[in-house]
Amino acid sequence: MSFRSFNFSSTRIVRSRFSESWYSFGRTRPTMLELDSHFRNRWRDDLGEREITTRHQESFGQDVAGDKERVDERSEITGDDLASKLHVTNLDLNISENTKQHHTDMYECTEVRGHKGAELVVRRGQPFLITITFDRPYDIDKNDITLLFSLASGENDSTVEELFKVTEDEDTSYKPRKWGATVVKKGGNSLTVEVFSPASTPIGVWDLIVRTTVDVENGKDLIWQYNHNDDIIIIFNPWCKDDVVYLPDPEWLAEAVENDSGVLYQGDYDNINGKPWYFGQFEDGILHAALHLLRKGFNFKMTRSMGNASKVARMLSKIVNFNDDNGVLYGKWNGGFDGGTHPNTWTGSVKILKQYMSTAKPVKFGQCWVFSGVLVTVCRAIGLPCRSVTNYESSHNTDKERLSLDEIYRPNHTGGYVNVSGDRKWNFHVWNEVWMSRPDLGKQFDGWQAIDATPQEESEGAFCCGPAPLKAIKEGLIYIGHDTPFVFAEVNADLVTWEEDSVTRKLKQVKRIRNIIGKNISTHSPSRESQVGLQRLDVTDQYKYPQGSAKARDVLRQAQAMFRKDNLDDDEDELPMSQAIGLSMDNIDVMVGMGFSVKIHARNNDNVARTVTLFIDIFHSTYHGVTTGTAAQSEKMETLQAGQSQTFTLSVSPQQAMMRPQEGFNFQIQVLTKVKETGSLFTQLYNVQLRRPDLVIKGPSTVKAGEATEVDISFTNPLPVSMTKCEVEIEGNMKTVAPLMDKITIGSISPGQTWKKTIKMWPTVFPRTQKKREASFGLESEQLGDVRGSYSVKLT
């Protein structure tokens, strides 16, 4: 054995390296530098060693970083000297007991996984137990114990430290605002210590050092230092009343913290559909991925801001997209998706986060629901209550002049008009909400806060959004919170049509439509066994007052006044909604593979005859309002008598409807009417999405824990052409066996053909306390994508 002493100007540090059979335990972990820089080899694979150090010091309050700077010489000491004094031989984190008490035993990393050791995950604001074992009985009259907890990255000198003595009395006056530790049990050579971290503790990976007074030399205490080699992970605590993320509703705790699967809502406001999504926040590696993103988001500078839920939520909305910091997801909305995965293909967050951690590169590609799904996973992993929210008929306001959704029509060379506005109305947009109190804003703004990781517009120089209190959004208090004006416009904007003068480029308002933005705002309802289907909860009333009500209009006026810094002109804001030519369209409900017809009804509301030219354009469109090609168009001139209605029909053939399958079979129908006698312009936009069949998944409704079961998958091609390059993605806590796989390659499916396959699946052990297991399925092909299915079982 060899021993080294490090002599300080006022202290002496001794490190010991004993034989592995005595001192080695478990495994070593990679440094924070290795984890944060390379994202690889994160697991504890090799046997490691303990470090015991001794030092003389006159007080316990010295700064460790300062001590490191005072090293001036080294000398050897004998093992006999070290063995003659009390020292720590083991430290037990009591992982099984602590994780049960802290609602963290659902994390897979809290148990041994093959060669990977168990890790302690605890929640702040709640005590946990550690057991310290010495080589001989502990004597309170001679031996003081001090604990040093350090939150450090390894990339720089930044650290957050907490240094405190272990007491043996029943005084716990340090609670609830300070760290502290008390001996709760003695036995032989061991002490069981209750450690308390306050509810303001920065979340992350903490190191633990035990310092023990073992003797007195030359009138000074001889301090030995034991560096524990296992991480202690501390996360938010929504079960703790002192934590700002405290969530008193047990149903929402089960949903927004513990539920590892759910539904992301898509479609149209009058045709809502759900995409099954596996969040997987408890899977091995996901908590470490979330903590890496936390450190990366704060530029690897350990700071007490990592305990501020509002700042953490805003930072996560930035780091989930790649735009500013090479974060998780590369967003793409137009063109092909070569070199990556089509956003529709993803069925969960786990594959995305594991790919990001293994490659250290942004994952291609994501769109709004993918950003939202990943953000749910990261937030829930660190204990921040989070839910995904879908807003239908969502406004994307790009200018800084108005809160309205603007259509600006400019005459073109063909005699028609083209919309040159950058604003867009999305069929749907998916963002997130996190739950927290807001002591920075006032108690009236506690509760759900909107955040959004989709990189739409910059906020304070970065692509992030929120947190914006829902209560502020509802009341039109747009300067409370972050990015509240943007979110307010997403759910409240008027749709305003402007006609641009071809010479002066001045705008003339020709129409203002109210109450069409922000419909059927949806989230996944807290899980109840009796629920079936979409399990959708409408939360529109949390964002706005009833559409059309006087209160809703007053709130909009107030917000517009605050946004523009002065009151709007009444003539501009309150332009009459009636128009001389009324336009409406019949509902379209058609399956993919079929053509469809658009029927537009035009009515002359004047008391005199009018000659109208009616333009109908049917565009291939993305769900976020960008037109990508023309499916059909027509131009007709008719004279309408006073009060007369006439129907105009334009058809799209199956071949035309299938021209751009990559857009998800979304169509935008633009109707524009020009009145010859007055020169007035009237417009109307409609969105249509063709229905897709689902994957049919059949299997038993219950299964015994640890047993495999057979699951049947089938799909019938509804198209008049073959589906090629067909693949089924699988993700969830029902895993395939024999063979283990997360993708089924099919090849081609002929028109009308039914493809079938039986696979074996087994339920994972984790999350241990939950009885439901679920898998999400997604079928993609060149001709038809985003075909969905899910399968869930109850463990018996």
BELJO-V618001 format. One record per residue. N is the residue number from 1. RES is the residue in one small letter. PHI is phi in radians with two decimals (999 if undefined). Layout:
n=N res=RES phi=PHI
n=N res=RES phi=PHI
This chain:
n=1 res=m phi=999
n=2 res=s phi=-2.21
n=3 res=f phi=-2.30
n=4 res=r phi=-2.14
n=5 res=s phi=-1.97
n=6 res=f phi=-1.96
n=7 res=n phi=-1.56
n=8 res=f phi=-1.71
n=9 res=s phi=-1.07
n=10 res=s phi=-2.26
n=11 res=t phi=-2.45
n=12 res=r phi=-2.27
n=13 res=i phi=-1.80
n=14 res=v phi=-2.14
n=15 res=r phi=-1.88
n=16 res=s phi=-2.14
n=17 res=r phi=-2.23
n=18 res=f phi=-1.68
n=19 res=s phi=-1.11
n=20 res=e phi=-1.04
n=21 res=s phi=-1.11
n=22 res=w phi=-1.62
n=23 res=y phi=-1.81
n=24 res=s phi=-1.25
n=25 res=f phi=-2.65
n=26 res=g phi=1.11
n=27 res=r phi=-2.73
n=28 res=t phi=-1.66
n=29 res=r phi=-1.96
n=30 res=p phi=-1.15
n=31 res=t phi=-1.22
n=32 res=m phi=-1.04
n=33 res=l phi=-1.09
n=34 res=e phi=-1.13
n=35 res=l phi=-1.14
n=36 res=d phi=-1.36
n=37 res=s phi=-1.50
n=38 res=h phi=-2.10
n=39 res=f phi=1.09
n=40 res=r phi=-2.07
n=41 res=n phi=0.86
n=42 res=r phi=-1.44
n=43 res=w phi=-1.62
n=44 res=r phi=-1.51
n=45 res=d phi=-1.81
n=46 res=d phi=-1.92
n=47 res=l phi=-1.16
n=48 res=g phi=-2.17
n=49 res=e phi=-2.43
n=50 res=r phi=-1.55
n=51 res=e phi=-2.14
n=52 res=i phi=-2.05
n=53 res=t phi=-2.18
n=54 res=t phi=-2.16
n=55 res=r phi=-2.72
n=56 res=h phi=-1.63
n=57 res=q phi=-2.69
n=58 res=e phi=-1.54
n=59 res=s phi=-2.56
n=60 res=f phi=-1.54
n=61 res=g phi=-1.61
n=62 res=q phi=-1.20
n=63 res=d phi=-1.42
n=64 res=v phi=-1.12
n=65 res=a phi=-1.03
n=66 res=g phi=-1.14
n=67 res=d phi=-1.03
n=68 res=k phi=-1.08
n=69 res=e phi=-1.38
n=70 res=r phi=-1.73
n=71 res=v phi=-1.17
n=72 res=d phi=-2.29
n=73 res=e phi=-2.80
n=74 res=r phi=-2.24
n=75 res=s phi=-2.62
n=76 res=e phi=-1.52
n=77 res=i phi=-2.21
n=78 res=t phi=-1.62
n=79 res=g phi=-1.13
n=80 res=d phi=-1.11
n=81 res=d phi=-1.08
n=82 res=l phi=-1.15
n=83 res=a phi=-1.24
n=84 res=s phi=-1.45
n=85 res=k phi=-2.16
n=86 res=l phi=-1.05
n=87 res=h phi=-2.68
n=88 res=v phi=-1.28
n=89 res=t phi=-1.93
n=90 res=n phi=-2.84
n=91 res=l phi=-2.36
n=92 res=d phi=-1.81
n=93 res=l phi=-1.48
n=94 res=n phi=0.83
n=95 res=i phi=-1.06
n=96 res=s phi=-1.08
n=97 res=e phi=-1.19
n=98 res=n phi=-1.12
n=99 res=t phi=-1.17
n=100 res=k phi=-1.14
n=101 res=q phi=-1.22
n=102 res=h phi=-1.79
n=103 res=h phi=0.98
n=104 res=t phi=-2.12
n=105 res=d phi=-1.27
n=106 res=m phi=-1.34
n=107 res=y phi=-1.27
n=108 res=e phi=-1.09
n=109 res=c phi=-1.25
n=110 res=t phi=-1.49
n=111 res=e phi=-2.24
n=112 res=v phi=-1.12
n=113 res=r phi=-2.21
n=114 res=g phi=1.13
n=115 res=h phi=-1.54
n=116 res=k phi=-1.63
n=117 res=g phi=-1.39
n=118 res=a phi=-1.24
n=119 res=e phi=-2.14
n=120 res=l phi=-1.54
n=121 res=v phi=-2.11
n=122 res=v phi=-2.25
n=123 res=r phi=-1.90
n=124 res=r phi=-1.17
n=125 res=g phi=1.37
n=126 res=q phi=-2.50
n=127 res=p phi=-1.23
n=128 res=f phi=-2.42
n=129 res=l phi=-1.87
n=130 res=i phi=-2.23
n=131 res=t phi=-2.07
n=132 res=i phi=-1.84
n=133 res=t phi=-1.96
n=134 res=f phi=-1.91
n=135 res=d phi=-1.39
n=136 res=r phi=-2.77
n=137 res=p phi=-1.05
n=138 res=y phi=-1.50
n=139 res=d phi=-2.06
n=140 res=i phi=-1.09
n=141 res=d phi=-1.26
n=142 res=k phi=-2.02
n=143 res=n phi=-2.09
n=144 res=d phi=-1.59
n=145 res=i phi=-2.12
n=146 res=t phi=-2.20
n=147 res=l phi=-1.88
n=148 res=l phi=-2.12
n=149 res=f phi=-1.77
n=150 res=s phi=-2.27
n=151 res=l phi=-1.86
n=152 res=a phi=-2.43
n=153 res=s phi=-1.60
n=154 res=g phi=1.70
n=155 res=e phi=-1.52
n=156 res=n phi=-2.63
n=157 res=d phi=-1.49
n=158 res=s phi=-1.20
n=159 res=t phi=-2.72
n=160 res=v phi=-2.10
n=161 res=e phi=-2.20
n=162 res=e phi=-2.32
n=163 res=l phi=-2.12
n=164 res=f phi=-2.74
n=165 res=k phi=-1.41
n=166 res=v phi=-1.55
n=167 res=t phi=-1.77
n=168 res=e phi=-1.98
n=169 res=d phi=-1.65
n=170 res=e phi=-1.66
n=171 res=d phi=-1.34
n=172 res=t phi=-2.10
n=173 res=s phi=-1.14
n=174 res=y phi=-1.17
n=175 res=k phi=-1.30
n=176 res=p phi=-1.74
n=177 res=r phi=-1.83
n=178 res=k phi=-2.25
n=179 res=w phi=-1.23
n=180 res=g phi=-2.98
n=181 res=a phi=-2.64
n=182 res=t phi=-2.39
n=183 res=v phi=-1.25
n=184 res=v phi=-2.00
n=185 res=k phi=-2.80
n=186 res=k phi=-2.12
n=187 res=g phi=-2.91
n=188 res=g phi=1.07
n=189 res=n phi=-1.63
n=190 res=s phi=-2.01
n=191 res=l phi=-2.20
n=192 res=t phi=-1.78
n=193 res=v phi=-2.06
n=194 res=e phi=-1.63
n=195 res=v phi=-1.82
n=196 res=f phi=-2.12
n=197 res=s phi=-1.98
n=198 res=p phi=-1.19
n=199 res=a phi=-1.29
n=200 res=s phi=-1.82
n=201 res=t phi=-1.03
n=202 res=p phi=-1.05
n=203 res=i phi=-1.46
n=204 res=g phi=2.63
n=205 res=v phi=-1.71
n=206 res=w phi=-1.90
n=207 res=d phi=-1.69
n=208 res=l phi=-2.20
n=209 res=i phi=-2.12
n=210 res=v phi=-1.89
n=211 res=r phi=-1.92
n=212 res=t phi=-2.23
n=213 res=t phi=-1.37
n=214 res=v phi=-1.92
n=215 res=d phi=-2.99
n=216 res=v phi=-2.18
n=217 res=e phi=-2.23
n=218 res=n phi=0.97
n=219 res=g phi=1.37
n=220 res=k phi=-2.11
n=221 res=d phi=-1.19
n=222 res=l phi=-1.70
n=223 res=i phi=-1.87
n=224 res=w phi=-1.82
n=225 res=q phi=-2.08
n=226 res=y phi=-1.96
n=227 res=n phi=-1.63
n=228 res=h phi=-1.28
n=229 res=n phi=-1.77
n=230 res=d phi=-1.90
n=231 res=d phi=-1.22
n=232 res=i phi=-2.12
n=233 res=i phi=-1.71
n=234 res=i phi=-2.01
n=235 res=i phi=-2.24
n=236 res=f phi=-1.06
n=237 res=n phi=-2.28
n=238 res=p phi=-1.25
n=239 res=w phi=-1.58
n=240 res=c phi=-1.74
n=241 res=k phi=-1.13
n=242 res=d phi=-1.47
n=243 res=d phi=-1.49
n=244 res=v phi=-1.14
n=245 res=v phi=-1.65
n=246 res=y phi=-0.98
n=247 res=l phi=-2.14
n=248 res=p phi=-1.31
n=249 res=d phi=-1.46
n=250 res=p phi=-1.12
n=251 res=e phi=-1.18
n=252 res=w phi=-1.33
n=253 res=l phi=-1.06
n=254 res=a phi=-1.12
n=255 res=e phi=-1.48
n=256 res=a phi=-1.50
n=257 res=v phi=-2.11
n=258 res=e phi=-1.71
n=259 res=n phi=-1.26
n=260 res=d phi=-1.80
n=261 res=s phi=-2.59
n=262 res=g phi=-3.06
n=263 res=v phi=-2.33
n=264 res=l phi=-1.83
n=265 res=y phi=-1.61
n=266 res=q phi=-2.39
n=267 res=g phi=1.57
n=268 res=d phi=-2.07
n=269 res=y phi=-1.10
n=270 res=d phi=-1.79
n=271 res=n phi=-2.63
n=272 res=i phi=-1.35
n=273 res=n phi=-2.32
n=274 res=g phi=-2.04
n=275 res=k phi=-1.88
n=276 res=p phi=-1.02
n=277 res=w phi=-2.46
n=278 res=y phi=-1.76
n=279 res=f phi=-1.38
n=280 res=g phi=1.12
n=281 res=q phi=-1.15
n=282 res=f phi=-1.70
n=283 res=e phi=-1.18
n=284 res=d phi=-0.97
n=285 res=g phi=1.69
n=286 res=i phi=-1.33
n=287 res=l phi=-1.08
n=288 res=h phi=-1.15
n=289 res=a phi=-1.10
n=290 res=a phi=-1.11
n=291 res=l phi=-1.22
n=292 res=h phi=-1.08
n=293 res=l phi=-1.09
n=294 res=l phi=-1.06
n=295 res=r phi=-1.13
n=296 res=k phi=-1.08
n=297 res=g phi=-1.10
n=298 res=f phi=-1.71
n=299 res=n phi=1.02
n=300 res=f phi=1.02
n=301 res=k phi=-1.82
n=302 res=m phi=-1.18
n=303 res=t phi=-2.55
n=304 res=r phi=-1.21
n=305 res=s phi=-1.12
n=306 res=m phi=-1.24
n=307 res=g phi=-1.79
n=308 res=n phi=-1.60
n=309 res=a phi=-1.05
n=310 res=s phi=-1.13
n=311 res=k phi=-1.21
n=312 res=v phi=-1.12
n=313 res=a phi=-1.09
n=314 res=r phi=-1.13
n=315 res=m phi=-1.11
n=316 res=l phi=-1.15
n=317 res=s phi=-1.13
n=318 res=k phi=-1.57
n=319 res=i phi=-1.45
n=320 res=v phi=-1.28
n=321 res=n phi=-1.72
n=322 res=f phi=-1.54
n=323 res=n phi=-1.04
n=324 res=d phi=-1.85
n=325 res=d phi=-2.28
n=326 res=n phi=0.93
n=327 res=g phi=-1.32
n=328 res=v phi=-1.23
n=329 res=l phi=-2.03
n=330 res=y phi=-1.68
n=331 res=g phi=-1.48
n=332 res=k phi=-2.63
n=333 res=w phi=-2.09
n=334 res=n phi=-2.30
n=335 res=g phi=1.38
n=336 res=g phi=-1.41
n=337 res=f phi=-2.15
n=338 res=d phi=-1.09
n=339 res=g phi=1.50
n=340 res=g phi=-2.83
n=341 res=t phi=-1.86
n=342 res=h phi=-1.05
n=343 res=p phi=-0.93
n=344 res=n phi=-1.16
n=345 res=t phi=-1.27
n=346 res=w phi=-1.10
n=347 res=t phi=-2.15
n=348 res=g phi=-3.04
n=349 res=s phi=-1.67
n=350 res=v phi=-1.11
n=351 res=k phi=-1.05
n=352 res=i phi=-1.12
n=353 res=l phi=-1.18
n=354 res=k phi=-1.21
n=355 res=q phi=-1.11
n=356 res=y phi=-1.09
n=357 res=m phi=-1.24
n=358 res=s phi=-1.44
n=359 res=t phi=-1.80
n=360 res=a phi=1.05
n=361 res=k phi=-2.31
n=362 res=p phi=-1.00
n=363 res=v phi=-1.55
n=364 res=k phi=-1.80
n=365 res=f phi=-2.37
n=366 res=g phi=-2.33
n=367 res=q phi=-2.29
n=368 res=c phi=-0.96
n=369 res=w phi=-1.22
n=370 res=v phi=-1.24
n=371 res=f phi=-1.00
n=372 res=s phi=-1.15
n=373 res=g phi=-1.08
n=374 res=v phi=-1.15
n=375 res=l phi=-1.15
n=376 res=v phi=-1.01
n=377 res=t phi=-1.05
n=378 res=v phi=-1.12
n=379 res=c phi=-1.13
n=380 res=r phi=-1.13
n=381 res=a phi=-1.05
n=382 res=i phi=-1.65
n=383 res=g phi=1.52
n=384 res=l phi=-1.60
n=385 res=p phi=-1.00
n=386 res=c phi=-2.60
n=387 res=r phi=-2.44
n=388 res=s phi=-1.59
n=389 res=v phi=-2.29
n=390 res=t phi=-2.01
n=391 res=n phi=-1.87
n=392 res=y phi=-1.61
n=393 res=e phi=0.95
n=394 res=s phi=-1.61
n=395 res=s phi=-1.55
n=396 res=h phi=-1.96
n=397 res=n phi=-1.62
n=398 res=t phi=-1.81
n=399 res=d phi=-1.78
n=400 res=k phi=-1.85
n=401 res=e phi=-1.74
n=402 res=r phi=-2.41
n=403 res=l phi=-1.57
n=404 res=s phi=-1.48
n=405 res=l phi=-1.64
n=406 res=d phi=-1.80
n=407 res=e phi=-1.95
n=408 res=i phi=-2.01
n=409 res=y phi=-1.71
n=410 res=r phi=-1.98
n=411 res=p phi=-1.06
n=412 res=n phi=-1.98
n=413 res=h phi=-1.26
n=414 res=t phi=-1.60
n=415 res=g phi=1.64
n=416 res=g phi=-1.66
n=417 res=y phi=-2.36
n=418 res=v phi=-2.28
n=419 res=n phi=-1.42
n=420 res=v phi=-1.85
n=421 res=s phi=-1.32
n=422 res=g phi=-1.46
n=423 res=d phi=-1.21
n=424 res=r phi=-2.44
n=425 res=k phi=-1.81
n=426 res=w phi=-1.51
n=427 res=n phi=-0.94
n=428 res=f phi=-2.72
n=429 res=h phi=-2.45
n=430 res=v phi=-1.97
n=431 res=w phi=-2.30
n=432 res=n phi=-2.35
n=433 res=e phi=-2.28
n=434 res=v phi=-2.13
n=435 res=w phi=-1.78
n=436 res=m phi=-2.93
n=437 res=s phi=-1.45
n=438 res=r phi=-2.17
n=439 res=p phi=-1.06
n=440 res=d phi=-1.32
n=441 res=l phi=-1.95
n=442 res=g phi=2.17
n=443 res=k phi=-1.02
n=444 res=q phi=-1.14
n=445 res=f phi=-1.89
n=446 res=d phi=-1.17
n=447 res=g phi=2.02
n=448 res=w phi=-1.26
n=449 res=q phi=-2.19
n=450 res=a phi=-1.41
n=451 res=i phi=-2.34
n=452 res=d phi=-2.60
n=453 res=a phi=-1.60
n=454 res=t phi=-1.17
n=455 res=p phi=-1.35
n=456 res=q phi=-1.70
n=457 res=e phi=-2.33
n=458 res=e phi=-1.28
n=459 res=s phi=-2.30
n=460 res=e phi=0.94
n=461 res=g phi=1.48
n=462 res=a phi=-2.44
n=463 res=f phi=-1.49
n=464 res=c phi=-2.63
n=465 res=c phi=-2.70
n=466 res=g phi=1.63
n=467 res=p phi=-1.42
n=468 res=a phi=-1.99
n=469 res=p phi=-1.12
n=470 res=l phi=-1.04
n=471 res=k phi=-1.17
n=472 res=a phi=-1.26
n=473 res=i phi=-1.07
n=474 res=k phi=-1.11
n=475 res=e phi=-1.59
n=476 res=g phi=1.28
n=477 res=l phi=-1.54
n=478 res=i phi=-1.34
n=479 res=y phi=-1.83
n=480 res=i phi=-1.73
n=481 res=g phi=1.50
n=482 res=h phi=-1.78
n=483 res=d phi=1.07
n=484 res=t phi=-1.11
n=485 res=p phi=-1.03
n=486 res=f phi=-1.14
n=487 res=v phi=-1.19
n=488 res=f phi=-1.01
n=489 res=a phi=-1.15
n=490 res=e phi=-1.04
n=491 res=v phi=-1.97
n=492 res=n phi=-2.29
n=493 res=a phi=-1.04
n=494 res=d phi=-1.33
n=495 res=l phi=-1.62
n=496 res=v phi=-2.02
n=497 res=t phi=-1.78
n=498 res=w phi=-2.10
n=499 res=e phi=-1.91
n=500 res=e phi=-1.62
n=501 res=d phi=-1.19
n=502 res=s phi=-1.17
n=503 res=v phi=-1.79
n=504 res=t phi=-1.49
n=505 res=r phi=1.17
n=506 res=k phi=-1.30
n=507 res=l phi=-1.77
n=508 res=k phi=-2.12
n=509 res=q phi=-1.27
n=510 res=v phi=-2.00
n=511 res=k phi=-2.85
n=512 res=r phi=-2.34
n=513 res=i phi=-1.90
n=514 res=r phi=-1.78
n=515 res=n phi=1.13
n=516 res=i phi=-2.00
n=517 res=i phi=-1.77
n=518 res=g phi=1.37
n=519 res=k phi=-2.09
n=520 res=n phi=0.81
n=521 res=i phi=-1.10
n=522 res=s phi=-2.24
n=523 res=t phi=-2.46
n=524 res=h phi=-1.33
n=525 res=s phi=-1.21
n=526 res=p phi=-0.89
n=527 res=s phi=-1.11
n=528 res=r phi=-2.36
n=529 res=e phi=-1.09
n=530 res=s phi=-1.37
n=531 res=q phi=-1.37
n=532 res=v phi=-2.33
n=533 res=g phi=1.32
n=534 res=l phi=-1.24
n=535 res=q phi=0.88
n=536 res=r phi=-1.63
n=537 res=l phi=-1.97
n=538 res=d phi=-1.48
n=539 res=v phi=-2.04
n=540 res=t phi=-0.97
n=541 res=d phi=-1.21
n=542 res=q phi=-1.45
n=543 res=y phi=-1.79
n=544 res=k phi=-2.77
n=545 res=y phi=-1.33
n=546 res=p phi=-0.89
n=547 res=q phi=-1.04
n=548 res=g phi=1.58
n=549 res=s phi=-1.37
n=550 res=a phi=-1.10
n=551 res=k phi=-1.12
n=552 res=a phi=-1.07
n=553 res=r phi=-1.19
n=554 res=d phi=-1.10
n=555 res=v phi=-1.11
n=556 res=l phi=-1.12
n=557 res=r phi=-1.02
n=558 res=q phi=-1.08
n=559 res=a phi=-1.12
n=560 res=q phi=-1.09
n=561 res=a phi=-1.12
n=562 res=m phi=-1.14
n=563 res=f phi=-1.22
n=564 res=r phi=-1.58
n=565 res=k phi=1.25
n=566 res=d phi=-2.70
n=567 res=n phi=-1.20
n=568 res=l phi=-1.23
n=569 res=d phi=-1.18
n=570 res=d phi=-1.01
n=571 res=d phi=-1.12
n=572 res=e phi=-1.33
n=573 res=d phi=-1.35
n=574 res=e phi=-1.90
n=575 res=l phi=-1.00
n=576 res=p phi=-0.92
n=577 res=m phi=-1.42
n=578 res=s phi=-1.21
n=579 res=q phi=-2.46
n=580 res=a phi=-1.11
n=581 res=i phi=-2.00
n=582 res=g phi=-1.56
n=583 res=l phi=-2.17
n=584 res=s phi=-2.62
n=585 res=m phi=-2.39
n=586 res=d phi=-1.22
n=587 res=n phi=-1.15
n=588 res=i phi=-2.08
n=589 res=d phi=-2.34
n=590 res=v phi=-2.33
n=591 res=m phi=-1.42
n=592 res=v phi=-1.01
n=593 res=g phi=1.68
n=594 res=m phi=-2.00
n=595 res=g phi=-1.46
n=596 res=f phi=-2.68
n=597 res=s phi=-2.10
n=598 res=v phi=-1.80
n=599 res=k phi=-2.02
n=600 res=i phi=-1.85
n=601 res=h phi=-1.85
n=602 res=a phi=-1.92
n=603 res=r phi=-2.19
n=604 res=n phi=-1.48
n=605 res=n phi=-1.57
n=606 res=d phi=-1.37
n=607 res=n phi=-1.70
n=608 res=v phi=-2.34
n=609 res=a phi=-1.18
n=610 res=r phi=-2.33
n=611 res=t phi=-1.72
n=612 res=v phi=-2.13
n=613 res=t phi=-1.90
n=614 res=l phi=-1.94
n=615 res=f phi=-1.80
n=616 res=i phi=-2.09
n=617 res=d phi=-2.15
n=618 res=i phi=-1.88
n=619 res=f phi=-1.89
n=620 res=h phi=-1.17
n=621 res=s phi=-2.51
n=622 res=t phi=-1.47
n=623 res=y phi=-1.17
n=624 res=h phi=-1.75
n=625 res=g phi=1.59
n=626 res=v phi=-1.68
n=627 res=t phi=-1.44
n=628 res=t phi=-2.12
n=629 res=g phi=3.01
n=630 res=t phi=-1.78
n=631 res=a phi=-1.62
n=632 res=a phi=-2.89
n=633 res=q phi=-2.73
n=634 res=s phi=-2.65
n=635 res=e phi=-2.47
n=636 res=k phi=-2.39
n=637 res=m phi=-2.00
n=638 res=e phi=-2.47
n=639 res=t phi=-1.78
n=640 res=l phi=-1.90
n=641 res=q phi=-1.25
n=642 res=a phi=-0.94
n=643 res=g phi=1.36
n=644 res=q phi=-1.40
n=645 res=s phi=-2.02
n=646 res=q phi=-2.51
n=647 res=t phi=-1.80
n=648 res=f phi=-2.02
n=649 res=t phi=-2.09
n=650 res=l phi=-2.39
n=651 res=s phi=-1.88
n=652 res=v phi=-2.11
n=653 res=s phi=-1.30
n=654 res=p phi=-0.98
n=655 res=q phi=-1.14
n=656 res=q phi=-1.16
n=657 res=a phi=-1.15
n=658 res=m phi=-1.70
n=659 res=m phi=-1.16
n=660 res=r phi=-2.29
n=661 res=p phi=-1.14
n=662 res=q phi=-1.14
n=663 res=e phi=-1.53
n=664 res=g phi=1.39
n=665 res=f phi=0.99
n=666 res=n phi=-1.69
n=667 res=f phi=-2.32
n=668 res=q phi=-1.94
n=669 res=i phi=-1.89
n=670 res=q phi=-1.86
n=671 res=v phi=-2.01
n=672 res=l phi=-2.31
n=673 res=t phi=-2.13
n=674 res=k phi=-1.99
n=675 res=v phi=-1.62
n=676 res=k phi=-1.11
n=677 res=e phi=-1.19
n=678 res=t phi=-1.96
n=679 res=g phi=1.30
n=680 res=s phi=-1.22
n=681 res=l phi=-2.06
n=682 res=f phi=-2.25
n=683 res=t phi=-2.30
n=684 res=q phi=-2.71
n=685 res=l phi=-2.03
n=686 res=y phi=-2.31
n=687 res=n phi=-2.08
n=688 res=v phi=-2.35
n=689 res=q phi=-2.20
n=690 res=l phi=-1.29
n=691 res=r phi=-1.30
n=692 res=r phi=-2.06
n=693 res=p phi=-1.26
n=694 res=d phi=-1.66
n=695 res=l phi=-1.16
n=696 res=v phi=-1.70
n=697 res=i phi=-2.06
n=698 res=k phi=-2.27
n=699 res=g phi=-3.03
n=700 res=p phi=-1.13
n=701 res=s phi=-1.47
n=702 res=t phi=-2.30
n=703 res=v phi=-2.67
n=704 res=k phi=-1.33
n=705 res=a phi=-0.99
n=706 res=g phi=1.47
n=707 res=e phi=-1.82
n=708 res=a phi=-1.45
n=709 res=t phi=-2.46
n=710 res=e phi=-1.59
n=711 res=v phi=-2.22
n=712 res=d phi=-1.74
n=713 res=i phi=-2.09
n=714 res=s phi=-2.59
n=715 res=f phi=-2.74
n=716 res=t phi=-1.90
n=717 res=n phi=-1.18
n=718 res=p phi=-1.54
n=719 res=l phi=-1.53
n=720 res=p phi=-1.41
n=721 res=v phi=-2.24
n=722 res=s phi=-1.23
n=723 res=m phi=-1.61
n=724 res=t phi=-2.03
n=725 res=k phi=0.92
n=726 res=c phi=-1.43
n=727 res=e phi=-2.47
n=728 res=v phi=-2.02
n=729 res=e phi=-1.60
n=730 res=i phi=-2.25
n=731 res=e phi=-2.66
n=732 res=g phi=2.72
n=733 res=n phi=-1.70
n=734 res=m phi=-1.84
n=735 res=k phi=-1.84
n=736 res=t phi=-1.36
n=737 res=v phi=-2.32
n=738 res=a phi=0.84
n=739 res=p phi=-1.66
n=740 res=l phi=-1.27
n=741 res=m phi=-2.74
n=742 res=d phi=-2.15
n=743 res=k phi=-2.62
n=744 res=i phi=-1.98
n=745 res=t phi=-1.60
n=746 res=i phi=-1.78
n=747 res=g phi=1.72
n=748 res=s phi=-2.10
n=749 res=i phi=-2.23
n=750 res=s phi=-1.23
n=751 res=p phi=-0.98
n=752 res=g phi=1.35
n=753 res=q phi=-1.29
n=754 res=t phi=-1.83
n=755 res=w phi=-1.60
n=756 res=k phi=-2.37
n=757 res=k phi=-2.73
n=758 res=t phi=-1.92
n=759 res=i phi=-2.19
n=760 res=k phi=-1.75
n=761 res=m phi=-2.33
n=762 res=w phi=-2.34
n=763 res=p phi=-1.40
n=764 res=t phi=-1.22
n=765 res=v phi=-1.21
n=766 res=f phi=-1.77
n=767 res=p phi=-1.27
n=768 res=r phi=-1.07
n=769 res=t phi=-1.47
n=770 res=q phi=-1.69
n=771 res=k phi=-1.72
n=772 res=k phi=-1.70
n=773 res=r phi=-2.22
n=774 res=e phi=-2.55
n=775 res=a phi=-2.27
n=776 res=s phi=-1.83
n=777 res=f phi=-2.15
n=778 res=g phi=-2.48
n=779 res=l phi=-1.80
n=780 res=e phi=-2.19
n=781 res=s phi=-2.64
n=782 res=e phi=-1.22
n=783 res=q phi=-1.74
n=784 res=l phi=-2.66
n=785 res=g phi=-2.23
n=786 res=d phi=1.00
n=787 res=v phi=-1.55
n=788 res=r phi=-2.07
n=789 res=g phi=-2.89
n=790 res=s phi=-2.58
n=791 res=y phi=-2.46
n=792 res=s phi=-2.33
n=793 res=v phi=-2.36
n=794 res=k phi=-1.92
n=795 res=l phi=-1.34
n=796 res=t phi=-2.06
